[in-house]
């Protein structure tokens, strides 16, 4: 790795950024870093043209929230790998928003290059909601095009992708572009109030966090006649690690993000994990694990723990337990229920609007210039890399240090994209460290 990139992404850089972020939290600001100057804004009531890149359920939902956030928002262009997903999404949004979501066929793009066509179609802002593997590539193009960006979590599936996003984020800052990440709990008002108190010392120093994301498996799509290997994997993208990063990155990263949030966005020194695949049996379940358990070790000697599982018929849970030197905190995100016990007892009493809507309300206020620029990059990439570390350690059966994950040259996925042959990657076996290319060869 060249020296310039290394200097940009060391743990020291993240620790410094986290200190700035915690200072902002202590003043009661939103969890994004807000910067006074901003460019490429759309002032007044002029239309804000948005482009949707990735027309699945999350993308359609994000576009709906964007259209609700500001009466001047219009859905201007759409792109997806598959025409049926785009048509379904457009039909749903057009019924809900009428002429504000009336995207003519000339601005409906399909195929692997659809993202670039959306970006080139004179939009002001893009929503990036394709499978996470493509996020760094799409982010790079959006920044180059000078677009404001909402990008879903996770923001990458490997260290190569993380470094790419961090490099392009520097260009986004130079262009004064708003960049919002899809770690939606940072925009949940009860959680914001809770974590603000934590950072203000309500339980003293946070010495341990235990987070869970225990849930049922996501749905699969049996292979249909005429589907190529690539299409079959894309339509089951949550179940292939090159597309999703495995469920610890694709889904449970929310719970890992709350560890990161509790620790002031200061990154761990290393991760020690275990995991496996016990109940996934169908071909459509790909090569991802169905359970992980991770211990994050910090320089100050503290340790944080995360457990996630996707298994049918099991007990589900999504909670965080924070242990401090002067008290404890319990956060049940599915409740909601936030409670602090100890020297400064507290429980949340206040409004709880839809956090997905809050995200877009604040983003479009920033695009209008009525609030400071939003830059979620450091916190979202820190949490993304923590999830990647957890997967790397479980797959290999070895501890993985932060810098090792950040500097990893591994790139999951094929070198080029065509709707043709693509061997199914085999399942990683702890103690047998192999590359993605070796996994696909073994699975051929």
N, C-alpha and C positions, 0 to 999 in steps of 0.2 A: 504494500500500500504506500502511496506517495506521502511525503511528510505533510503536505498541505491538508489532505483529508484527515490524516491521523490527528493533527492539531485541532481539527474542527469537531471531533467526535469523542474525545477522551472523557472518562468519567469526571475529570476535573471540570471540564466545560459544563457538563450536566449539573454538577454540584453547585457551581456558580449561578447557573440559570435558575436552579431550584431556590436558592437563597433570595433572588429577586422576586420570584413568583410568590413565595411565602410572605414576603413583605407586602406585596399587593393584596394578598388575602387578608392580612391583618388589618388593612385599612377598610375592608368591606367591599372592595371591588369584586367584579365577577372573576371567575377563575382563569379566564384567558388573560394574557398580558395585553394591556391597552396602551397604545402609543398615540400621542396627540396628533401628529401629522399623518395625513392620509392622502393618497392620490387615486385616480381612476374611479372617482365616486360618481354616483348618479343622484344629483341633488333634486330637491323639490318633489314634484309628483310625476316626473318623467318616467316612462316605462323602464323597468329593469328586466332585461331579456335573460332568461336562464336556459341552460342546456342540460338535459338529463342524459348522463352517460351510464347506462346500466339500468334496464327497465324492469327489474324484478320487483318483488314485494317491498323491499326496503327502499329501493329507488323511487317507486311510485309513491310510497308514504312520504319520503323526504320532499318530493316535488309538491305533494299536496300541502305539506306544512309550509313550504316556501310560498306557495300561492296564497295561503292564509295570512302570512306574516305581513304583507304589504299589499294594498289594493292596486299598486302600480306594477306588481310582478306579473309577467306573462311567460308562459312556457313557449319558447321560441324554436327549439330544436331538440331532437331526441336521437339517441343512438344505442344499439344493442347488437350483440352477435347474431341474434335470431329474430326474424320478422314477427313470429307469433308473440313473443314477449313484448316487443314494441307495440304491436297492434292492441294487445290486451291492456297494456298500461295506458296508452293514449285514449282508448275508449273509456276507461274508468275515469281518467282525469277530465276528459271533455264533458262527460255527463255531469261531473261535479262542478266544473268551473266554466263551462260553456266556451265563449270566444276567447277567454284568457288562456285556454289550453288547446286552442285550435291550431295544431301544427300541420301544415300542408305536407303532402308526400315529398315535395322537393326538399324539405328539411327533416325528413325521417331517414335515418341512415342505418344500415345494417352491415355486419361483417367485422372483421378484426380491426379495420381502419375507421370504423364509425366514430370513434372518439375524436380523431383528428378533424373529421368533417364537421362534427358538432362545434369544436373549438374554433374552427375557421368560419363559422356561419354568423359572425357578428353578434355573439352573445356577450353579456357583461359578466356572467357568473356561471360556474358549472357545478353540478352535483355528481360526484364520483362514487358510484355504487355498483361497480362490476365486482366479480370475485377479486379478493385482495391481491392475488398474484399480480394483477395488472395495475394496481394503484400507483407504484412509483413511475411507471411509464406514462400513465395518464396525467399524473401530477406534473411531471416534467413538461409535458406538452401544454398544459393549462398555464403554468407559470410563464413559459416562453411566449404564450399568446396573450399574456397580461390580463388573465381572468381572475376574479375573486373565486374562492374555492371552498366548497364543503366536501370533505372526504370522509367516508365511513371508516370505521375501525375493522380490522387492524390496518395500518397504513403500509405494511409490507409483510412478507412471509419469511424473510431471511436477512442476514446482515448486509448483503449486497444491496437489497432494496432499501433498508434503513439508511445507509450512507447516501444513496441516491436522493432520497427525500430530504435529508438534512442539507445536502449541497444545494438543491434547488430552492429550499426554504430561504437560504441567504439571498438568492435572487429575488424571491417574492418580497422579502423585506425591503430590498433596494427599490422595488417597484411600488411599495406601499400597498400591496395586495392583502386583502383579508383572507386568512386561512383558518378555517374551523374544522376540528376533528369530531368524529362521531362518538366520543366517549360521553354519552348523554347524561350520565349521573353527575357529571360536573355542572350540569345545567338544571339539576333537580333542586328545587328550593329547600326542602327539608335537609337534604344532604349538604348543600352549601352552608346552611346555618350551622349544622353539626360540625363540619370540618373546619369552619371558621373558628369555632370555639376551641376545637382541638389545637389549631395552630396558635391560638392565643393563650394556650397553656392550661386549658380546663382540666386535663388529666396529667399535667406535667409532661415529662419527656415520654414519647411513645417508644416503649421497649419491645413490644411484640404486637403483631396483627395476625389474626387468622381469618382468612376469607374462604368462602365456598361458592361454587356454582354447580350444584347437583341437579340434574334435570334429565328428561327423557331424550331419546335420540331424535334428531331432525329427520324429516321425511326423505324418502328416496324415490327415484324415477326409474322404473324398469326400462331396459333398452328396447327401443322400437325399431322396426324394420326400416332400413335406410340410414340410421344413425351411424356415423363414423365413430372410431374410438374417441377422437377429440370431442365430438358433440356429446357423446355419452358421458364423458368425464365432466364437461362443462355444465351439463344439465344436472349433474350430481356433485357440484363443485365443493359443497361443504365436506364431502367425504374423501377428498383427495388432497393430500398435504401440500402439493405444489400449488394448488389453487387457493386453499383456505389457510394454510399454516397449521393445520390440525385444529381440533375444537378448543384447545387451550388458548390458541391465538384468535380464532375466529369468533368464539362466543365468550369463553371464560376470561378473556382479556379485560372485560368490564370489572370483574372482581379483582384482578391483578392491578388494574388502574387505581382501584380504591386503596390498595396497599401503598402504591406509589404516592397517591394523594395524601394519605395519612402520614407518610414519612417525609412530607414536604418536597416531593419529587426529587429527592436525593437517591441516586441509583444504588442498588446493592453491589457488593464486591463480586459475589458469585451466586450461582443457583445449584442446588443438589436435588435431583428429582428421581422419581420412579413413575412408571406408568406401564400400560399394556392394553391388550385387546382381547377381551374375554367373551363378549356377547354379540359382536358384529359378525354376521355370517353371510349375508347376501352379497353378490358381486357388486351391487350398487353402493355398498358400504365402503368401497374403495380400500385405502390403505391407512386410514387414520386410527388412532387409539380410541378406546372408550373410557379411559380414566387416567388421571395424572395426580400426583402429589408432589409439591415443590416446597423446599425450604430456601428462602433467600437470606443470605448472610451479609451483614452490613459492617462497614469499617468500625463503627462504634461498639461492636460486639452484639448488637441486637439481632434478633432473627424473626423473620415473618414467614407465615405458612399459608399455602393455598392448596385446596383440594377441589378438583372438578371431575364430573362424571356425566356421561350420556348413556344411561341404561334404562330399559323399560321395567316397569313394575317396582321401582325402588323409591325410597323416600327422597323428596326434593327439598333443596334448601339454597338460599341465596342471602347470606348474612356475612357481616364483618364484626369481629370482636377485637377491640383495641384495648391494650393493656398499657397503662402509663404509671409513672412513679407516684402520682397522687390520685389515681382513680382509673375507672374503666369506662368504655363506651361500647354500646351495642347498636348496630345498624342493621335493620331488616329492610332491604330494599324492595321486597315484594309486599311489605306491610301496608303503608310505610310505618316504620316505628324507629325513632332515634332516641336514645336515652343515655345520659351520662350519669354515672354514680361515683361518689367520692367527695372531694373537698368542694366541688362546684357542681352539684346535681342540676340536671336540666333535662327536659324533654321538649320536643318540638310542638309548638302550637302556632299554626299559621297556614297560609295558602299553599296549595300543592297543585299548581297547573301542570299540564302535560309537558314533560321535560323536552320531548322532541320538538314541541312547538316553541318553547322558550329558546332553544338553540337557534331556530330560524328567525324568531322575532329579533333576537340580539344581533344576528348576522346581518340582517337587512337594515337594521338601524345603523350598523357600522358602514354598510355600503352607501347608505344615504348621507353619512357624515354626521349623524346626530349622536353618535357615541364614538369612543376611540377605536382605533384599528384592532381587530382581533387576530391574535397570533397564538395558536394552540400547539405549535410544532414541538417545542421542547418536551412538554408534558406528554403529548400523545406518542411521540417517538420513544420516550423513555419507557412508557408502559408497553408499547409494542415490542421493544427489545426484551423487556423482562419476560414476556410471554414466549418469545422465541428462545430465550435462554432455557426456560423450563422445558420446552419441547426438546431442544438439543441435548440437554442433560438426560432426560428420560430415554430418548432414542439411543444414546451412546452408553448409558450406565455410568457416566463419569461426571464429576463436577465441571461446570462451565463458568468461567470468569466473564465479567462484563466486557472487558476489552477483547477477549477471545471471540465472543459472539459478535461484537461490533466490527471486528477486523476480519471476520470469516469471509473467505472468498466463495463460499457455497452459494449457488444460485439454483433454487428449486425451479423445475420446469424446463420445457423444451427451448431450444435456441430460436425456433421460428414457429409460427402459428398457421396451420392449415387444417381444414376439416377433413383429415385423413387418418392414417394409422398413427397410433400412439400407444405403446405397451403400457399395461397397467402396472404402476409401481408396486413392488412387494412391500410387505410390512417390515418396518425397522425392528431389529432384534437387539436389545441392550447387550453391550459387550462386543458387538460386531459393527464397528464404525465404518460405514461405506457412504459413498457419494450418491446424489440423486441419480446420476447417470447409471451407476452400478445397480441401484434399486430397480430402475426401469428395465435394465438388461436382464436382471434376475427374474423380473415379472413377465418377460416376453414369452 
